[in-house]
Structure formats: structure tokens, C-alpha cells
């Protein structure tokens, strides 16, 4: 069994062995939860790079961290429904714990979003980490749902991400601070 930092690195560099280990280790559920929370918090801090001068920092961090966490939860639920119920392969067996552990670790690149706090870096950091997280999610889903086809995992993750972003934007639009 590898250490938590090794798992973070392995998940980030698309190491299939890391995803298989996390999938099998019920004790990694707490670690996966920490990764998701850290990634969401980093998103909240990094999102402040987009904020206008004088915007409340703590409230903004809390709000955008919550939106990030909601987006991750929506993505996870959509991947579960689409990948496990709508588009399964014959070998697919859905275990919620295994899926949540693997996709939890796939959000490890999101921790780099903290660098978005630098306004000039915010957009490139968020674009890069979103693409990177999509790729890590594909590997995680392929392993957790026992897909033989990477193309199927790409489809499931892309559909899930699209719907999750719509949900996150809706929450941000309706619940976010007004821009005047």
C-alpha cells in the first residue's frame, strides 16, 4: 500500500495501479474525501483571482468552494448514473464506494487551482486543471466501472462534466453575489 502523497501523485499522473489500489482499499474513502475537500477549497481560493478589487475574500472563498463541491458531487452522481446505469459494459458492476474513492482521487489536480489567486494565472490555471481533472476522471471511471473501452469512459465523463458545469453555473448565477 502506498502513502497518501504517493496516491495523490499517482492519481495525478494517471497511474492505473494507483486507481486500482484506491478502488480496492475501503480505508481510502476518507483520503478521497480529503482530496475532494482540498480541491474544492483550492478552487474557492483560486477563484478569488477572478474577483474584482474589494470583493469579500472569506465570503468569496466559502461561496466558490461550496460551488466547486456541488459541481464535484453533481459530476460524481452523473457519472454513477450515466456510467453505471445508462451505458454500462457487460463487465460493469457498480460499487458506489469504489467509484467515489477513485473519482475522489481524480480531483487531485484541482488542488493546483489555488494558484488561480494570482489574477493573471486564474484563467489558465482553471482551464488546465479542468482538462487535467477530466482526463484523470476518465482513468478513474474506466477502472472503477471495469470498462474495457476508454472511449466509453471519455463519453461518460464528458457528459457528466457538461451537465455538472451547467448545474454549477446555475447555482453560481442564482445564488452568487450580484455584479453591479
Backbone as CSV, one residue per row, in Angstrom:
resi,resn,N_x,N_y,N_z,CA_x,CA_y,CA_z,C_x,C_y,C_z
1,UNK,0.846,-1.181,0.000,0.000,0.000,0.000,0.886,1.238,0.000
2,UNK,0.538,2.194,-0.830,1.322,3.415,-0.924,0.787,4.470,0.036
3,UNK,1.602,5.494,0.255,1.220,6.569,1.161,0.241,7.523,0.462
4,UNK,-0.406,8.338,1.260,-1.356,9.317,0.736,-0.704,10.241,-0.299
5,UNK,0.470,10.832,-0.008,1.098,11.688,-1.029,1.423,10.928,-2.325
6,UNK,1.838,9.663,-2.196,2.105,8.866,-3.395,0.819,8.611,-4.176
7,UNK,-0.266,8.413,-3.468,-1.555,8.218,-4.140,-1.983,9.487,-4.878
8,UNK,-1.772,10.636,-4.245,-2.099,11.904,-4.911,-1.309,12.048,-6.203
9,UNK,-0.025,11.768,-6.126,0.832,11.887,-7.310,0.431,10.846,-8.353
10,UNK,0.227,9.597,-7.909,-0.152,8.542,-8.846,-1.455,8.846,-9.563
11,UNK,-2.434,9.348,-8.827,-3.714,9.710,-9.444,-3.519,10.845,-10.445
12,UNK,-2.681,11.795,-10.098,-2.457,12.957,-10.968,-1.740,12.593,-12.253
13,UNK,-0.864,11.582,-12.192,-0.107,11.199,-13.393,-0.733,10.001,-14.106
14,UNK,-1.992,9.710,-13.771,-2.788,8.703,-14.472,-2.279,7.280,-14.279
15,UNK,-1.732,6.996,-13.121,-1.219,5.663,-12.826,-2.388,4.719,-12.517
16,UNK,-2.616,3.773,-13.420,-3.733,2.839,-13.288,-3.606,2.024,-12.000
17,UNK,-2.385,1.668,-11.625,-2.165,0.890,-10.397,-2.661,1.653,-9.175
18,UNK,-2.436,2.947,-9.152,-2.910,3.772,-8.038,-4.435,3.725,-7.964
19,UNK,-5.088,3.867,-9.102,-6.552,3.831,-9.112,-7.086,2.464,-8.686
20,UNK,-6.429,1.400,-9.109,-6.840,0.055,-8.692,-6.663,-0.126,-7.185
21,UNK,-5.551,0.393,-6.655,-5.293,0.289,-5.215,-6.339,1.056,-4.413
22,UNK,-6.631,2.272,-4.843,-7.622,3.102,-4.149,-9.005,2.467,-4.249
23,UNK,-9.310,1.910,-5.409,-10.605,1.257,-5.603,-10.794,0.105,-4.613
24,UNK,-9.741,-0.659,-4.379,-9.829,-1.838,-3.513,-9.717,-1.523,-2.022
25,UNK,-9.165,-0.372,-1.670,-8.886,-0.036,-0.272,-10.033,0.765,0.339
26,UNK,-10.885,0.084,1.098,-12.001,0.779,1.750,-11.508,1.864,2.705
27,UNK,-10.309,1.713,3.223,-9.741,2.713,4.118,-9.371,4.008,3.409
28,UNK,-9.380,3.999,2.076,-9.028,5.196,1.310,-10.215,6.139,1.117
29,UNK,-11.380,5.768,1.618,-12.558,6.614,1.452,-12.346,7.980,2.108
30,UNK,-11.812,7.985,3.312,-11.533,9.248,3.997,-10.504,10.073,3.255
31,UNK,-9.477,9.416,2.714,-8.470,10.128,1.939,-9.101,10.773,0.701
32,UNK,-9.966,10.028,0.012,-10.625,10.567,-1.176,-11.471,11.788,-0.819
33,UNK,-12.140,11.723,0.336,-12.945,12.844,0.798,-12.062,14.071,1.055
34,UNK,-10.901,13.849,1.651,-9.962,14.945,1.903,-9.503,15.566,0.583
35,UNK,-9.249,14.731,-0.418,-8.818,15.245,-1.727,-9.910,16.130,-2.328
36,UNK,-11.149,15.676,-2.268,-12.261,16.458,-2.818,-12.411,17.782,-2.064
37,UNK,-12.339,17.746,-0.743,-12.449,18.983,0.042,-11.285,19.932,-0.247
38,UNK,-10.073,19.392,-0.319,-8.902,20.233,-0.593,-8.997,20.853,-1.984
39,UNK,-9.449,20.072,-2.936,-9.612,20.587,-4.293,-10.680,21.676,-4.336
40,UNK,-11.768,21.466,-3.623,-12.843,22.473,-3.587,-12.382,23.754,-2.903
41,UNK,-11.653,23.605,-1.812,-11.126,24.781,-1.114,-10.122,25.529,-1.995
42,UNK,-9.264,24.788,-2.673,-8.303,25.418,-3.589,-9.029,26.159,-4.708
43,UNK,-10.143,25.589,-5.164,-10.946,26.269,-6.189,-11.518,27.574,-5.656
44,UNK,-11.979,27.538,-4.419,-12.518,28.752,-3.808,-11.468,29.843,-3.670
45,UNK,-10.291,29.471,-3.208,-9.200,30.448,-3.068,-8.779,30.940,-4.452
46,UNK,-8.588,30.012,-5.383,-8.152,30.379,-6.727,-9.156,31.243,-7.463
47,UNK,-10.437,31.012,-7.220,-11.474,31.803,-7.886,-11.395,33.278,-7.509
48,UNK,-10.762,33.569,-6.393,-10.638,34.967,-5.988,-9.731,35.747,-6.944
49,UNK,-8.965,35.038,-7.772,-8.186,35.699,-8.812,-9.066,36.328,-9.882
50,UNK,-10.308,35.866,-9.977,-11.273,36.440,-10.912,-12.048,37.604,-10.304
51,UNK,-11.992,37.751,-8.971,-12.820,38.733,-8.261,-12.339,40.157,-8.527
52,UNK,-13.276,41.051,-8.453,-12.935,42.466,-8.601,-12.342,42.969,-7.281
53,UNK,-11.610,44.028,-7.351,-10.989,44.610,-6.157,-12.067,44.965,-5.133
54,UNK,-11.796,44.659,-3.889,-12.715,44.980,-2.813,-13.748,43.895,-2.532
55,UNK,-13.736,42.817,-3.328,-14.687,41.715,-3.082,-14.330,41.049,-1.762
56,UNK,-15.331,40.630,-0.981,-15.042,39.985,0.305,-14.318,38.652,0.091
57,UNK,-13.137,38.514,0.684,-12.300,37.341,0.444,-12.884,36.082,1.077
58,UNK,-13.141,36.128,2.384,-13.591,34.919,3.085,-14.940,34.448,2.540
59,UNK,-15.865,35.371,2.380,-17.173,35.002,1.833,-17.061,34.458,0.422
60,UNK,-16.201,35.049,-0.374,-15.997,34.582,-1.744,-15.373,33.200,-1.789
61,UNK,-14.378,32.988,-0.946,-13.733,31.670,-0.880,-14.749,30.618,-0.469
62,UNK,-15.532,30.915,0.564,-16.544,29.963,1.025,-17.551,29.666,-0.082
63,UNK,-18.062,30.715,-0.720,-19.066,30.543,-1.754,-18.538,29.701,-2.907
64,UNK,-17.367,30.054,-3.453,-16.833,29.334,-4.611,-16.348,27.937,-4.246
65,UNK,-15.919,27.749,-3.010,-15.573,26.391,-2.561,-16.828,25.521,-2.519
66,UNK,-17.915,26.083,-2.031,-19.181,25.343,-1.975,-19.677,25.016,-3.381
67,UNK,-19.577,25.966,-4.293,-19.993,25.726,-5.679,-19.131,24.625,-6.290
68,UNK,-17.848,24.650,-6.022,-16.947,23.615,-6.533,-17.314,22.242,-5.982
69,UNK,-17.629,22.188,-4.700,-18.024,20.926,-4.078,-19.351,20.416,-4.660
70,UNK,-20.287,21.308,-4.881,-21.564,20.938,-5.500,-21.328,20.410,-6.918
71,UNK,-20.447,21.086,-7.668,-20.141,20.644,-9.031,-19.518,19.252,-9.013
72,UNK,-18.598,19.003,-8.066,-17.986,17.675,-7.981,-19.041,16.623,-7.638
73,UNK,-19.904,16.920,-6.688,-20.951,15.971,-6.299,-21.898,15.696,-7.467
74,UNK,-22.240,16.727,-8.211,-23.106,16.548,-9.376,-22.400,15.685,-10.420
75,UNK,-21.121,15.950,-10.646,-20.344,15.173,-11.613,-20.291,13.714,-11.170
76,UNK,-20.035,13.478,-9.893,-19.969,12.110,-9.375,-21.309,11.392,-9.552
77,UNK,-22.397,12.063,-9.217,-23.719,11.454,-9.359,-24.032,11.156,-10.822
78,UNK,-23.710,12.092,-11.688,-23.978,11.896,-13.110,-23.131,10.765,-13.691
79,UNK,-21.878,10.684,-13.281,-21.024,9.588,-13.739,-21.593,8.255,-13.257
80,UNK,-22.047,8.213,-12.022,-22.658,7.000,-11.479,-23.878,6.589,-12.306
81,UNK,-24.762,7.536,-12.560,-25.991,7.235,-13.301,-25.720,6.901,-14.763
82,UNK,-24.932,7.733,-15.423,-24.665,7.521,-16.841,-23.788,6.286,-17.046
83,UNK,-22.704,6.218,-16.298,-21.745,5.130,-16.484,-22.187,3.794,-15.948
84,UNK,-22.893,3.819,-14.847,-23.282,2.564,-14.218,-24.645,2.052,-14.623
85,UNK,-25.513,2.959,-15.042,-26.885,2.531,-15.338,-27.285,2.693,-16.799
86,UNK,-26.850,3.788,-17.431,-27.257,4.028,-18.819,-26.307,3.411,-19.844
87,UNK,-25.002,3.461,-19.565,-24.021,2.991,-20.541,-23.042,1.953,-19.975
88,UNK,-23.524,0.976,-19.223,-22.574,0.005,-18.676,-22.094,-0.960,-19.757
89,UNK,-20.924,-1.530,-19.534,-20.452,-2.633,-20.358,-20.890,-3.916,-19.656
90,UNK,-20.849,-5.045,-20.334,-21.280,-6.298,-19.688,-20.541,-6.603,-18.378
91,UNK,-19.267,-6.214,-18.278,-18.472,-6.483,-17.080,-18.679,-5.453,-15.975
92,UNK,-19.407,-4.396,-16.272,-19.565,-3.308,-15.312,-20.396,-3.753,-14.116
93,UNK,-19.819,-3.563,-12.955,-20.559,-3.733,-11.712,-20.311,-2.457,-10.931
94,UNK,-21.369,-1.868,-10.458,-21.261,-0.570,-9.812,-21.191,-0.750,-8.303
95,UNK,-20.092,-0.287,-7.733,-19.920,-0.230,-6.293,-19.692,1.238,-5.969
96,UNK,-20.631,1.849,-5.284,-20.581,3.290,-5.020,-19.291,3.682,-4.303
97,UNK,-18.892,2.902,-3.308,-17.672,3.227,-2.574,-16.444,3.218,-3.464
98,UNK,-16.325,2.204,-4.303,-15.180,2.128,-5.209,-15.172,3.303,-6.175
99,UNK,-16.342,3.616,-6.707,-16.434,4.730,-7.646,-16.083,6.053,-6.965
100,UNK,-16.631,6.284,-5.773,-16.347,7.543,-5.073,-14.882,7.663,-4.687
101,UNK,-14.256,6.561,-4.311,-12.822,6.628,-3.959,-11.985,6.986,-5.182
102,UNK,-12.243,6.315,-6.294,-11.414,6.583,-7.471,-11.643,7.982,-8.018
103,UNK,-12.900,8.390,-8.129,-13.125,9.734,-8.678,-12.782,10.820,-7.665
104,UNK,-12.800,10.481,-6.388,-12.323,11.434,-5.384,-10.850,11.745,-5.609
105,UNK,-10.058,10.707,-5.808,-8.631,10.921,-6.062,-8.388,11.574,-7.419
106,UNK,-9.315,11.390,-8.356,-9.119,12.021,-9.667,-9.237,13.538,-9.596
107,UNK,-9.731,14.061,-8.488,-9.814,15.525,-8.352,-8.526,16.123,-7.787
108,UNK,-7.494,15.311,-7.613,-6.217,15.798,-7.078,-5.638,16.988,-7.857
109,UNK,-5.672,16.988,-9.193,-5.135,18.168,-9.899,-5.858,19.465,-9.550
110,UNK,-7.088,19.374,-9.060,-7.839,20.567,-8.682,-7.200,21.339,-7.544
111,UNK,-6.334,20.668,-6.782,-5.660,21.380,-5.687,-4.722,22.467,-6.213
112,UNK,-4.319,22.344,-7.472,-3.457,23.371,-8.067,-4.223,24.648,-8.394
113,UNK,-5.521,24.607,-8.283,-6.324,25.808,-8.563,-6.042,26.932,-7.576
114,UNK,-5.409,26.623,-6.496,-5.055,27.665,-5.530,-4.190,28.743,-6.191
115,UNK,-3.424,28.352,-7.228,-2.571,29.318,-7.926,-3.377,30.302,-8.763
116,UNK,-4.671,30.052,-8.910,-5.538,30.986,-9.613,-5.747,32.278,-8.852
117,UNK,-5.313,32.325,-7.601,-5.459,33.555,-6.819,-4.662,34.703,-7.456
118,UNK,-3.642,34.356,-8.224,-2.898,35.368,-8.976,-3.750,35.689,-10.207
119,UNK,-4.284,36.901,-10.289,-5.249,37.216,-11.351,-4.787,36.855,-12.768
120,UNK,-3.527,37.048,-13.065,-3.020,36.742,-14.401,-2.992,35.242,-14.679
121,UNK,-2.989,34.441,-13.642,-2.931,32.987,-13.792,-4.290,32.315,-13.669
122,UNK,-5.281,33.033,-13.187,-6.570,32.413,-12.859,-7.170,31.632,-14.031
123,UNK,-7.337,32.264,-15.164,-7.969,31.582,-16.290,-7.139,30.397,-16.783
124,UNK,-5.838,30.574,-17.031,-5.065,29.403,-17.485,-5.055,28.258,-16.469
125,UNK,-4.971,28.582,-15.191,-4.952,27.546,-14.157,-6.268,26.780,-14.145
126,UNK,-7.392,27.484,-14.216,-8.681,26.808,-14.180,-8.922,25.984,-15.443
127,UNK,-8.501,26.475,-16.593,-8.649,25.693,-17.830,-7.793,24.433,-17.759
128,UNK,-6.526,24.596,-17.397,-5.606,23.457,-17.331,-6.084,22.402,-16.332
129,UNK,-6.469,22.826,-15.152,-6.876,21.855,-14.133,-8.210,21.182,-14.483
130,UNK,-9.097,21.887,-15.153,-10.357,21.259,-15.561,-10.104,20.160,-16.590
131,UNK,-9.268,20.440,-17.565,-8.926,19.426,-18.570,-8.197,18.258,-17.903
132,UNK,-7.260,18.576,-17.018,-6.489,17.540,-16.327,-7.416,16.662,-15.477
133,UNK,-8.351,17.281,-14.779,-9.298,16.517,-13.957,-10.220,15.659,-14.828
134,UNK,-10.576,16.143,-16.010,-11.375,15.331,-16.920,-10.605,14.074,-17.323
135,UNK,-9.337,14.243,-17.620,-8.503,13.099,-18.018,-8.333,12.125,-16.853
136,UNK,-8.069,12.643,-15.647,-7.923,11.734,-14.501,-9.250,11.049,-14.185
137,UNK,-10.355,11.748,-14.376,-11.669,11.150,-14.147,-11.908,10.006,-15.130
138,UNK,-11.478,10.159,-16.364,-11.640,9.095,-17.362,-10.926,7.826,-16.896
139,UNK,-9.697,7.973,-16.422,-8.949,6.807,-15.935,-9.654,6.204,-14.717
140,UNK,-10.090,7.037,-13.803,-10.764,6.562,-12.593,-12.049,5.806,-12.939
141,UNK,-12.833,6.350,-13.838,-14.096,5.719,-14.218,-13.843,4.414,-14.971
142,UNK,-12.870,4.433,-15.849,-12.545,3.199,-16.589,-12.188,2.077,-15.624
143,UNK,-11.425,2.406,-14.581,-11.024,1.389,-13.611,-12.174,0.996,-12.692
144,UNK,-12.884,1.964,-12.155,-13.936,1.673,-11.176,-15.131,0.950,-11.789
145,UNK,-15.446,1.264,-13.040,-16.596,0.630,-13.691,-16.187,-0.541,-14.580
146,UNK,-14.920,-0.909,-14.505,-14.393,-2.058,-15.249,-14.679,-1.969,-16.745
147,UNK,-14.500,-0.793,-17.297,-14.678,-0.601,-18.730,-13.460,-1.131,-19.472
148,UNK,-13.694,-1.771,-20.590,-12.599,-2.137,-21.495,-12.331,-0.979,-22.439
149,UNK,-13.352,-0.178,-22.679,-13.270,0.902,-23.649,-12.985,2.244,-22.979
150,UNK,-11.863,2.833,-23.334,-11.556,4.187,-22.851,-12.528,5.182,-23.473
151,UNK,-12.951,4.912,-24.712,-13.890,5.817,-25.381,-15.201,5.916,-24.598
152,UNK,-15.660,4.815,-24.043,-16.889,4.841,-23.245,-16.676,5.698,-21.996
153,UNK,-15.528,5.532,-21.344,-15.222,6.332,-20.151,-15.134,7.813,-20.500
154,UNK,-14.559,8.131,-21.654,-14.476,9.529,-22.098,-15.882,10.089,-22.288
155,UNK,-16.755,9.325,-22.944,-18.126,9.780,-23.164,-18.871,10.011,-21.866
156,UNK,-18.763,9.060,-20.945,-19.449,9.172,-19.654,-18.949,10.399,-18.894
157,UNK,-17.640,10.566,-18.836,-17.068,11.685,-18.065,-17.362,13.028,-18.711
158,UNK,-17.316,13.092,-20.026,-17.591,14.351,-20.726,-19.047,14.761,-20.558
159,UNK,-19.961,13.800,-20.720,-21.379,14.102,-20.491,-21.612,14.545,-19.046
160,UNK,-21.032,13.813,-18.118,-21.180,14.160,-16.703,-20.642,15.542,-16.404
161,UNK,-19.453,15.864,-16.953,-18.859,17.180,-16.720,-19.738,18.286,-17.308
162,UNK,-20.237,18.072,-18.510,-21.075,19.109,-19.142,-22.299,19.412,-18.280
163,UNK,-22.981,18.369,-17.840,-24.163,18.585,-17.005,-23.789,19.172,-15.642
164,UNK,-22.681,18.739,-15.074,-22.240,19.269,-13.777,-21.902,20.753,-13.879
165,UNK,-21.261,21.155,-14.976,-20.940,22.580,-15.155,-22.212,23.410,-15.306
166,UNK,-23.195,22.864,-15.983,-24.477,23.574,-16.105,-25.089,23.770,-14.720
167,UNK,-25.058,22.726,-13.917,-25.589,22.810,-12.550,-24.802,23.837,-11.730
168,UNK,-23.469,23.795,-11.822,-22.637,24.731,-11.062,-22.886,26.176,-11.503
169,UNK,-22.985,26.405,-12.814,-23.251,27.758,-13.299,-24.628,28.240,-12.837
170,UNK,-25.598,27.342,-12.834,-26.935,27.733,-12.369,-26.895,28.124,-10.897
171,UNK,-26.224,27.324,-10.074,-26.088,27.677,-8.654,-25.364,29.010,-8.511
172,UNK,-24.262,29.168,-9.240,-23.498,30.416,-9.159,-24.290,31.609,-9.619
173,UNK,-25.082,31.440,-10.675,-25.872,32.535,-11.210,-26.985,32.951,-10.258
174,UNK,-27.708,31.964,-9.740,-28.863,32.289,-8.910,-28.508,32.589,-7.462
175,UNK,-27.437,32.012,-6.971,-27.087,32.215,-5.570,-25.887,33.121,-5.354
176,UNK,-25.179,33.430,-6.422,-23.959,34.226,-6.307,-24.231,35.696,-6.033
177,UNK,-23.170,36.372,-5.660,-23.305,37.806,-5.409,-23.633,38.541,-6.707
178,UNK,-24.408,39.602,-6.579,-24.760,40.366,-7.762,-23.583,41.196,-8.217
179,UNK,-23.486,41.341,-9.521,-22.419,42.145,-10.105,-23.066,43.415,-10.623
180,UNK,-22.745,44.538,-9.988,-23.342,45.782,-10.440,-22.315,46.847,-10.646
